[in-house]
Amino acid sequence: MGADASQLKGNSNALKNKDLNALSNLTPGYILKLKERFESGSEDYNLTKQGLKDFFKCRDNEVEVIFKLFDQDGNGSIDSYEFVCALSMMSHATLNEKAELIFNLYDFDRSQCISKDELTVLMTNVLSSLKNMEGKPAPTIAEIEQKTNQFFREADEDKNNQISLKEFKSYVKKDKQILEVLTSFGIAQKSDLGTDFGSGEASVPDVDSDLDEEINPKGMENSARKQVVKTGERSEFDEEDLGEGDQATPGLSGVINNSIPDSYKPSRRDGEAPDASLDLEYIYGIRCHDVRNNLRYNADGKLVYNCAGVGVVMDKKNNTQQHFMSHRDDIHCCAIDPTGVFVATGEIGPKPRFCIWNSKTLEEVYSTQAPMTKGIKHVAFSRDGTKVACSDMHDDHNVFIFDIKTKLKSGQAWTPIAGG
């Protein structure tokens, strides 16, 4: 799709044709089943008018509209792969779901990656379908090769000579020329494409998938669930969560009984916790898929960052770590003060915890849970290090400022000096 996208943009009303309403609401799962039926029921992968009626139970007027669009050479048959590709684009699904559906249709070896040859077939059918719906001649071999090469070159981010599903969906949602074609046909809606980081005046939004992930972090629902479990508002496994088949299976009791060692002797302490504990020594990894600017150096030249719900201070020279573990949920942001000693970290969750701690001693200096909600998105120290600001993940994007040099009386809660 790419350089000559303007050839396809425009005046097509094919997707708005009332005679195609029945075909524009098919689900991705149903379309995959249709593909399987085509492959098993047709030796040459072509559909006649009678075949179309048999497969779709179409009325005569629907058949005529479809053949007018897709039987370009007038030979009385249409290419089933090309037609299924068009159905995929018209399907009742989001752009993300449509991209995955089309990817799976042409991942012939089920490798979860598309080769150059598979992409060529995909591009041939996509371009042919779009031009058919526009009422224009089929694309030439030169056009298909040009667009396939461009797509493959730009979408293959890791340069391993194949395109993964993630790369395919990412490219489809980022390439403006592709999006202009899809929106002009009604295949994609602006609300379906992601957050617009541009001026808002363009025909398609200026999308950045990395920024979109930061603004709309995943896992918030699961974090909310963990929060209410921790506060005792519900148990980890409630009856309402159990579906059919989730109840205890009687047959497993025999397996459990057979796993008991022959030398086992019952004890009154069987239900107690073991006389052992685990100490955290080393954490591999850093949270970076939906955050940025969370890797710092402290005054001692040690790395300070966050992973899961732990603040990590790493001595690169000795390859050792120290861990700040006062958080109760995943840490989403961190900042270090001008002295390079004190670290501010904020977690996700409906009632997120915000902490300031000493990166040398791992001692917690300040902490508060209110008034932020839904998670803490960003934290930052003032230039003189006397104040710290944080923004939460509430729909209003509230910002709160704390005076960390104010001495609190015994029992006094740490509250912001400004917020809103």
Residue pairs with C-beta under 8 A, 6 or more apart in sequence:
1 8
1 123
1 126
1 127
1 147
1 151
1 175
1 177
1 178
1 181
2 146
2 147
2 150
2 151
2 175
2 177
2 178
3 146
3 147
3 150
3 177
4 143
4 146
4 147
5 177
5 178
5 180
5 181
7 136
8 127
8 130
8 131
8 134
8 136
8 181
8 184
9 180
9 181
9 184
10 134
10 184
11 134
12 133
12 134
12 135
12 184
12 185
14 20
14 69
14 133
14 134
14 185
15 24
15 90
15 133
15 185
15 186
15 187
16 186
17 65
19 61
19 62
19 65
20 62
20 65
20 66
20 90
22 56
22 58
22 62
23 56
23 62
23 66
23 87
23 90
24 90
24 91
24 92
25 91
25 92
26 34
26 87
26 90
26 91
26 92
27 91
27 92
27 93
28 88
28 91
28 93
28 97
28 98
28 100
28 101
31 84
31 87
31 88
31 91
31 101
32 101
32 104
32 105
34 55
34 84
34 87
35 81
35 84
35 105
37 55
38 45
38 47
38 55
38 80
38 81
38 84
39 45
41 51
41 55
42 51
42 80
45 79
45 80
45 81
46 77
46 78
46 79
46 80
47 55
47 77
47 78
47 79
47 80
47 83
48 76
48 77
49 63
49 67
49 76
52 58
52 63
52 66
52 67
52 78
53 63
56 62
58 66
66 78
66 83
67 78
69 132
69 133
69 135
70 78
70 79
70 82
70 83
70 86
70 129
70 132
71 77
71 78
72 132
72 137
72 138
79 125
79 128
81 105
81 121
81 125
82 125
82 128
82 129
82 132
83 129
84 105
85 102
85 105
85 122
85 125
85 126
85 128
85 129
86 129
86 132
86 133
88 98
88 101
88 102
88 105
89 98
89 102
89 126
89 129
89 130
89 182
89 185
89 187
90 187
91 97
91 98
91 101
93 101
94 192
95 172
95 173
95 182
95 187
95 188
95 189
95 192
95 193
96 169
96 173
96 192
98 187
98 188
99 168
99 169
99 172
99 173
100 165
100 169
102 122
102 126
103 114
103 165
103 168
103 169
105 122
106 114
106 118
106 119
106 121
106 122
106 125
107 113
107 114
107 118
108 118
109 118
111 162
112 164
112 165
113 162
113 163
113 164
113 165
114 122
114 162
114 163
114 168
115 161
115 162
116 148
116 152
116 161
116 162
119 148
119 151
119 152
119 163
120 144
120 145
120 148
123 144
123 147
123 148
123 151
124 139
124 144
127 139
127 143
127 144
127 147
128 138
128 139
130 181
130 185
131 137
131 138
131 139
132 138
133 185
151 171
152 163
154 171
154 175
155 163
155 167
155 168
155 170
155 171
156 162
156 163
156 167
157 167
157 170
158 167
163 171
170 209
171 178
172 178
173 179
173 193
173 194
173 207
173 209
174 207
174 208
174 209
176 202
176 204
176 206
179 188
179 193
179 204
179 205
179 207
180 203
180 204
181 187
182 188
183 189
183 190
183 193
183 203
183 204
190 196
190 204
190 205
193 204
193 205
193 207
194 205
194 207
194 209
194 212
195 205
195 207
195 208
195 211
195 212
195 215
195 216
196 205
196 206
196 207
197 205
197 206
197 207
197 208
197 211
198 205
198 206
199 206
213 289
213 290
214 290
214 291
214 292
217 290
217 332
217 348
217 375
217 393
218 290
219 330
219 348
220 348
220 374
220 375
220 393
223 329
223 330
223 348
223 349
223 350
223 375
224 349
224 350
226 329
226 349
227 329
227 349
227 350
227 351
228 234
228 350
229 235
229 236
230 328
280 310
280 323
280 325
281 321
282 320
282 321
283 307
283 308
283 310
283 312
283 321
283 323
285 307
286 294
286 295
286 305
286 306
286 307
286 312
287 294
287 305
287 306
287 307
287 308
287 330
287 331
287 332
288 294
290 332
291 332
291 333
293 335
294 305
294 306
294 333
294 334
295 303
295 304
295 305
296 303
296 304
296 305
296 334
296 335
296 336
296 343
297 303
297 304
297 336
297 340
298 304
298 313
298 336
298 340
298 341
298 343
298 359
298 360
299 339
299 340
299 341
299 359
299 360
300 340
300 359
300 360
302 313
302 314
302 315
302 316
302 359
303 312
303 313
303 314
303 316
304 311
304 312
304 313
304 314
304 334
304 336
304 343
304 359
305 311
305 312
305 314
305 334
306 312
306 331
306 332
306 333
306 334
306 345
307 331
308 330
308 331
309 325
309 327
309 328
309 329
309 330
309 331
309 347
310 323
310 324
310 325
310 327
310 331
311 323
311 324
311 325
311 327
311 331
311 334
311 343
311 345
311 355
311 357
312 321
312 322
312 323
312 324
313 321
313 322
313 323
313 324
313 359
313 362
314 320
314 321
315 321
322 362
323 362
324 343
324 345
324 355
324 357
324 362
324 364
326 353
326 355
326 357
326 364
326 367
327 345
327 347
327 353
327 355
328 347
328 349
328 353
329 347
329 348
329 349
329 352
329 353
330 347
330 348
331 345
331 346
331 347
332 346
332 347
332 348
332 375
332 376
332 377
333 345
333 346
333 376
333 377
333 378
333 379
333 390
334 343
334 344
334 345
334 346
334 379
335 343
335 344
335 379
335 380
335 381
335 388
336 342
336 343
336 344
336 359
336 381
337 343
337 344
337 381
337 385
337 388
338 381
338 383
338 384
338 385
339 385
340 359
341 358
341 359
341 360
342 356
342 357
342 358
342 359
342 365
342 381
342 385
343 356
343 357
343 358
343 359
344 354
344 355
344 356
344 379
344 380
344 381
344 388
344 390
345 354
345 355
345 356
345 357
345 379
346 352
346 353
346 354
346 355
346 372
346 375
346 376
346 377
346 378
346 379
346 390
347 353
347 354
347 375
347 376
348 374
348 375
348 376
348 393
349 374
349 375
350 373
350 374
350 375
351 369
351 370
351 373
352 369
352 372
352 373
352 374
352 375
352 376
352 392
353 367
353 368
353 369
354 367
354 368
354 369
354 372
354 376
354 379
354 390
355 364
355 366
355 367
356 364
356 365
356 366
356 367
356 388
356 404
357 363
357 364
357 365
358 365
365 404
366 402
366 404
366 414
367 414
368 402
368 413
368 414
368 415
370 413
370 415
371 398
371 400
371 415
371 416
371 419
372 390
372 392
372 394
372 398
372 400
373 392
373 393
373 394
373 398
374 392
374 393
374 394
375 392
375 393
376 390
376 391
376 392
376 393
377 390
377 391
377 392
377 393
377 397
378 390
378 391
379 388
379 389
379 390
380 388
380 389
380 390
381 387
381 388
382 388
382 389
385 404
386 403
386 404
386 405
387 401
387 402
387 403
387 404
387 405
387 417
388 401
388 402
388 404
389 399
389 400
389 401
389 402
390 399
390 400
390 402
391 397
391 398
391 399
391 400
392 398
392 400
398 419
398 420
399 419
399 420
400 416
400 418
400 419
401 416
401 417
401 418
401 419
402 414
402 415
402 416
402 417
403 417
408 414
